[in-house]
Amino acid sequence: MIENIRLAFQGIWSHKMRSFLTMLGIIIGIASIIAIVSTIQGTNNALRDQLVGSGNNTVNVTLSQGGEEYQIYDSSSIPQGIPVISDDTRQRILALDDVEKMTSFTTRFVSEGVYYRDKSLSEFNIYGIDMDYFDTLSYAVKTGRVFLQEDYDKYHRVIIVDQTASENLFQGANPLGRTVEISGQPFTVIGVVYKTASYEPDIQDVDDFYTYDDGSNGIFFMPKATWPIVFQYDEPENVVVKATSTEEMTRAGQRTANILNETITSKNSTITYSAEDLLGIVKQQQELANASNLQLVWIAGISLLVGGIGVMNIMIVSVTERTNEIGLKKAIGARKSAILWQFLTEAAVLTSLGGILGVAAGIAMSQLIHRFTGILVGINWPAALVAVLFSMIIGIVFGLLPSVQASNLDPIEALRRE
């Protein structure tokens, strides 16, 4: 085999231009497939990042009605029979093997009601959170501190703001220690937080803008224990679970929703907890993208068929040119199998080289596509390896007929032929 490979390289090198032109169809076909697969991979990764986020593996499990998140605007809209999350329910959720962390919280989108001196802030989100919220959702402290257990036990009127709320309400001033009024109740700002596991969505048009923009001027966080001070009542909570891996997000969210729904005693069966299935949305988007791009792969595969026919043609020419060599080898005792494997190896080496060059060209094409169009690409190395192996198979399949023809030559007739 080693000797056959050496002879194959020797034959290819002695006819460099002819060999390159023969490989060209293979190179173009493989390069096209690698470029297309790379754009598919990049598109799928982009879709995953856009919908799943930056990989923090968190799933929102929210109270919903008719497929839409249930909104609480005042005490009259609080549903009956939806208890707050108990310690027992929390432990059941944390005991799930696909859940790493969890947090429960209450939330409202408030049109107006926050004042600092003569300034007011409207259109903001307010959350009543537990001590696990910031850790689960990957928030970090910019200045100040987070809530302590004492803040919950003694119902301290303290709040934490995000950077957006800090900039909009305090306009560059240090917010720590400032007192703000929320629905007439004074709260002291003890910290400013920001989200570390955030990502920038790809906003292409105004529709994308409204999809990702929640219209909020910032977020205010208060200890969950002090929520009734502002809103008078305990309210149903939502949950965020952090899955052990991205692949487990859907399962973790669904199992958490099932546990929460077991606690509901409401007679209104339309109000339930439901988990967002981001991976399901990603899968649907990816399937649509793959279906259209698969057609391009088949078209690129035609180039491989053309390249294979070219290999067959050049190997037939090679057999004709080397008839005397074949006759001499058979005359001194070479077996038919040795002649067969020599030419078959040469065809396989020729197309394998074409496959390797095609992979390199495909990677270069992918980078050019990314540079000039901005389309994300992702090199799929297993696909590249399969492409090289496939090119080798093409050489074996299309080189088989010329190799059999060479092995069946009569040595006497071969030596006679000029």
C-alpha positions in Angstrom: 0.0 0.0 0.0 2.8 2.4 0.9 4.5 1.7 -2.4 1.2 2.3 -4.3 0.7 5.6 -2.5 4.3 6.6 -3.5 3.7 5.7 -7.1 0.4 7.6 -7.0 2.2 10.8 -5.9 4.9 10.3 -8.4 2.3 10.0 -11.2 0.4 13.0 -10.0 3.6 15.1 -9.8 4.8 14.1 -13.2 1.5 15.4 -14.7 0.9 18.4 -12.4 -1.3 20.5 -14.6 -3.4 17.5 -15.8 -3.8 16.3 -12.2 -4.9 19.7 -11.0 -7.5 20.1 -13.7 -8.8 16.7 -12.9 -9.0 17.6 -9.2 -10.7 20.9 -10.0 -14.2 19.5 -10.1 -13.7 17.8 -6.7 -12.2 21.0 -5.2 -15.1 23.2 -6.4 -17.7 20.7 -5.2 -16.1 20.1 -1.7 -15.4 23.9 -1.3 -19.0 24.7 -2.1 -20.4 22.1 0.3 -18.0 23.3 3.1 -19.0 26.9 2.5 -22.7 26.1 2.6 -22.4 23.9 5.7 -20.4 26.6 7.4 -23.1 29.2 6.8 -25.8 26.7 8.0 -23.7 26.2 11.1 -23.2 29.9 11.6 -26.9 30.6 11.1 -28.0 27.9 13.5 -25.5 29.2 16.1 -26.8 32.8 15.6 -30.4 31.6 16.0 -29.5 29.8 19.2 -27.7 32.8 20.6 -30.5 35.2 19.7 -33.2 33.1 21.3 -31.4 31.3 24.1 -29.1 34.1 24.9 -25.5 34.0 26.0 -25.5 30.5 27.3 -26.7 31.1 30.9 -29.3 28.2 30.5 -32.1 30.0 32.3 -35.8 29.2 31.6 -38.7 31.5 32.6 -41.6 29.6 34.1 -44.5 32.1 34.3 -48.1 32.2 35.2 -50.1 32.3 32.0 -53.6 32.4 30.7 -54.5 31.4 27.2 -50.9 31.1 26.1 -50.1 34.7 27.2 -48.3 35.8 30.4 -50.7 36.7 33.1 -50.4 40.4 34.0 -51.2 41.8 37.5 -52.0 45.5 37.4 -53.7 45.9 40.8 -55.3 43.9 43.7 -58.4 43.2 41.7 -56.5 41.3 39.1 -54.8 38.9 41.5 -56.1 35.4 40.7 -57.4 33.2 43.5 -56.0 29.8 44.3 -52.4 30.6 43.2 -50.2 30.3 46.3 -46.8 31.8 46.8 -43.9 29.4 46.3 -43.4 27.5 49.5 -40.1 26.1 50.8 -41.4 22.6 50.1 -42.1 23.5 46.4 -38.7 25.1 46.1 -36.9 22.0 47.4 -38.9 19.8 45.0 -37.7 21.9 42.1 -34.1 22.1 43.2 -34.2 18.3 43.6 -34.7 17.8 39.9 -31.6 16.4 38.3 -31.6 18.9 35.4 -32.1 22.0 37.6 -29.0 23.7 39.0 -30.5 26.8 40.6 -33.9 28.5 40.9 -35.4 31.8 42.0 -38.9 33.0 42.5 -40.1 36.6 42.3 -43.1 38.9 41.8 -43.1 41.5 39.1 -45.1 44.4 37.7 -44.6 46.8 34.9 -45.5 50.2 36.4 -46.5 53.2 34.4 -45.7 55.8 37.1 -44.9 56.0 40.8 -41.1 56.4 41.5 -39.9 59.8 42.7 -36.6 61.2 43.7 -36.7 64.8 44.9 -38.4 66.7 42.1 -37.7 64.0 39.5 -40.0 61.2 38.6 -39.7 58.0 36.5 -42.4 56.3 34.5 -42.6 53.1 32.5 -40.4 50.9 34.7 -40.3 47.3 35.9 -40.3 46.4 39.6 -39.4 43.0 41.0 -39.8 41.5 44.5 -37.0 39.0 44.6 -35.5 36.3 46.8 -31.8 36.1 47.7 -31.1 33.7 44.8 -32.3 36.0 42.0 -29.1 37.8 41.1 -27.0 34.7 41.2 -29.4 32.7 39.1 -29.8 35.3 36.4 -26.1 36.3 36.4 -26.3 39.8 37.8 -23.2 41.4 39.3 -22.9 44.4 41.7 -21.5 47.5 40.1 -21.6 49.6 43.3 -23.1 49.0 46.8 -24.3 45.6 47.9 -27.0 43.0 47.4 -29.8 42.1 49.8 -28.9 40.4 53.1 -31.0 38.0 55.1 -31.6 40.7 57.6 -33.3 42.8 54.9 -35.9 40.1 54.6 -36.3 39.2 58.2 -36.7 42.9 59.4 -38.6 44.1 56.3 -36.0 46.8 55.5 -37.2 49.3 53.0 -34.2 49.0 50.6 -34.0 48.7 46.9 -31.4 47.9 44.2 -31.5 49.5 40.8 -30.1 48.4 37.4 -27.8 50.8 35.5 -30.6 52.0 33.2 -32.8 53.1 36.2 -29.8 54.7 37.9 -29.0 56.8 34.8 -32.6 57.8 34.1 -33.6 58.7 37.7 -30.3 60.0 39.2 -28.7 61.3 35.9 -25.1 60.5 36.7 -25.2 61.2 40.5 -24.2 58.4 42.9 -27.5 56.7 43.8 -26.2 54.9 47.0 -28.0 56.1 50.1 -30.5 58.2 48.2 -34.2 57.8 49.2 -36.8 57.3 46.5 -40.6 57.0 46.9 -42.4 54.1 45.3 -46.2 54.6 45.5 -45.6 56.9 48.4 -43.3 54.6 50.4 -39.7 55.6 51.1 -36.9 53.2 50.0 -33.2 53.6 50.3 -31.0 52.6 47.4 -28.3 50.2 48.5 -26.8 49.0 45.2 -26.6 49.1 41.4 -26.4 45.9 39.4 -25.8 44.9 35.9 -26.3 41.6 34.0 -23.0 39.8 33.2 -24.5 37.2 30.9 -26.1 39.5 28.4 -26.0 39.6 24.7 -26.7 42.1 21.9 -29.6 41.1 19.7 -29.3 41.4 16.0 -31.7 44.2 15.3 -32.3 44.5 11.5 -35.5 46.6 11.3 -38.1 48.4 13.4 -40.0 45.1 14.0 -36.9 43.6 15.6 -36.5 46.7 17.7 -40.0 46.4 19.2 -39.4 42.6 19.7 -36.4 43.2 21.9 -37.3 46.5 23.5 -39.6 46.1 26.5 -40.3 49.8 26.8 -38.8 50.0 30.3 -36.8 52.9 31.7 -35.1 50.6 34.2 -35.6 47.9 36.8 -36.1 48.3 40.6 -35.5 45.3 42.9 -36.9 45.0 46.4 -36.8 42.2 48.9 -39.8 39.9 48.3 -40.8 40.3 52.0 -41.4 44.1 51.5 -43.6 43.7 48.4 -46.9 44.0 50.4 -45.7 47.3 51.9 -46.1 48.8 48.4 -48.8 46.7 46.8 -50.7 45.6 50.0 -51.0 41.9 49.0 -48.9 38.8 48.5 -49.1 38.0 44.8 -48.5 34.9 42.7 -44.8 34.4 41.8 -43.0 33.5 38.6 -39.9 31.3 38.6 -36.6 31.1 36.7 -34.7 27.9 36.8 -31.1 27.5 35.6 -30.7 24.2 33.8 -27.6 22.0 34.1 -26.9 22.4 30.4 -28.5 24.1 27.3 -29.8 20.7 26.1 -31.7 20.3 29.4 -33.5 23.7 29.3 -36.8 22.5 27.9 -37.0 19.5 30.2 -36.1 21.5 33.3 -38.6 24.2 32.5 -41.5 21.7 31.8 -40.8 19.7 34.9 -40.7 22.8 37.0 -44.1 24.0 35.5 -45.6 20.6 36.3 -44.6 20.9 40.0 -46.0 24.5 40.2 -49.2 23.5 38.6 -49.7 20.8 41.2 -50.0 23.6 43.8 -52.7 25.5 42.1 -56.2 25.2 43.6 -57.9 27.8 41.4 -61.1 26.8 39.7 -60.1 28.7 36.6 -58.4 26.0 34.6 -57.1 28.5 32.0 -54.6 29.9 34.5 -51.5 27.7 34.7 -47.7 27.9 34.9 -46.0 27.4 31.6 -42.3 27.2 30.6 -40.9 29.0 27.6 -39.6 26.5 25.1 -36.7 28.5 23.5 -35.0 25.4 22.2 -38.2 24.3 20.5 -38.3 27.7 18.7 -34.6 27.4 17.8 -35.2 23.9 16.4 -38.1 25.2 14.2 -36.0 28.1 12.9 -33.1 25.8 12.2 -35.2 23.3 10.4 -36.5 26.0 8.1 -33.0 27.2 7.4 -31.6 23.7 6.9 -34.4 22.8 4.5 -33.6 25.6 2.1 -29.8 25.2 2.4 -30.0 21.5 1.8 -31.0 22.2 -1.7 -27.8 24.1 -2.2 -25.8 21.2 -0.9 -27.4 18.9 -3.5 -26.6 21.4 -6.2 -23.0 21.6 -5.1 -23.0 17.8 -5.1 -23.4 17.9 -8.9 -19.9 19.3 -9.0 -18.6 16.2 -7.3 -20.4 14.0 -9.9 -18.7 16.0 -12.6 -15.4 15.7 -10.8 -15.8 12.0 -10.5 -16.5 11.6 -14.2 -13.3 13.6 -14.8 -11.3 11.3 -12.6 -12.7 8.3 -14.6 -11.7 9.9 -17.8 -8.2 10.8 -16.8 -7.6 7.3 -15.3 -8.7 5.7 -18.6 -6.2 7.9 -20.3 -3.5 7.0 -17.8 -4.2 3.3 -18.3 -3.8 3.8 -22.1 -0.6 5.7 -21.7 0.9 3.1 -19.3 -0.1 0.0 -21.2 3.5 -1.1 -21.8 4.2 -0.6 -18.1 1.3 -2.7 -17.1 2.3 -5.5 -19.6 5.8 -5.5 -18.3 4.7 -5.8 -14.6 2.3 -8.7 -15.5 5.0 -10.4 -17.5 7.4 -10.5 -14.5 4.7 -11.9 -12.3 2.5 -9.0 -11.0 -1.0 -10.2 -10.1 -4.2 -8.7 -11.3 -5.0 -7.6 -7.8 -1.7 -5.7 -7.6 -2.4 -3.8 -10.8 -6.0 -3.1 -9.7 -4.9 -1.7 -6.3 -2.2 0.5 -7.9 -4.6 2.3 -10.1 -7.3 2.4 -7.5 -4.9 3.9 -5.0 -3.8 6.5 -7.5 -7.5 7.5 -8.1 -8.2 7.7 -4.4 -5.1 9.8 -3.7 -6.0 12.1 -6.5 -9.5 12.8 -5.2 -8.3 12.9 -1.6 -5.9 15.7 -2.5 -8.8 17.4 -4.2 -10.9 17.0 -1.1 -8.2 18.4 1.2 -7.7 21.4 -1.1 -11.5 21.7 -1.4 -11.9 21.9 2.4 -9.2 24.6 2.6 -10.9 26.5 -0.2 -14.3 26.1 1.5 -12.9 27.5 4.8 -11.4 30.5 2.9 -14.8 31.0 1.1 -16.6 30.9 4.4 -14.3 33.6 5.8 -14.8 35.8 2.7 -18.6 35.4 2.9 -18.5 36.5 6.6 -16.2 39.5 5.8 -18.2 40.8 2.8 -21.7 40.0 3.8 -21.6 39.8 7.6 -23.2 36.4 7.6 -22.0 34.4 10.6 -20.2 31.1 9.7 -19.1 28.2 11.8 -16.6 25.7 10.6 -18.0 22.1 11.1 -14.8 20.0 11.3 -16.6 16.6 11.4 -18.3 17.7 8.1 -14.8 18.6 6.7 -13.5 15.2 7.6 -16.5 13.5 6.0 -16.0 15.6 2.9 -12.4 14.3 2.5 -13.5 10.7 3.1 -16.3 11.2 0.6 -13.9 12.5 -2.0 -11.8 9.4 -1.5 -14.8 7.2 -2.0 -15.5 9.1 -5.3 -12.0 8.3 -6.4 -12.5 4.6 -5.6 -15.9 4.4 -7.3 -15.0 6.3 -10.5 -11.5 4.8 -10.6 -12.8 1.2 -10.3 -13.6 0.8 -14.0 -10.2 2.0 -15.3 -8.5 -0.1 -12.6 -10.3 -3.2 -13.6 -9.6 -2.5 -17.3 -5.9 -2.2 -16.4 -5.8 -5.4 -14.4 -7.5 -7.3 -17.2 -5.0 -6.3 -19.9 -3.3 -9.3 -21.6 0.5 -8.9 -21.0 1.5 -10.0 -24.5 -1.0 -7.6 -26.2 0.1 -4.9 -23.7 3.8 -5.3 -24.6 3.0 -5.2 -28.3 1.0 -1.9 -28.1 2.9 1.3 -28.7 
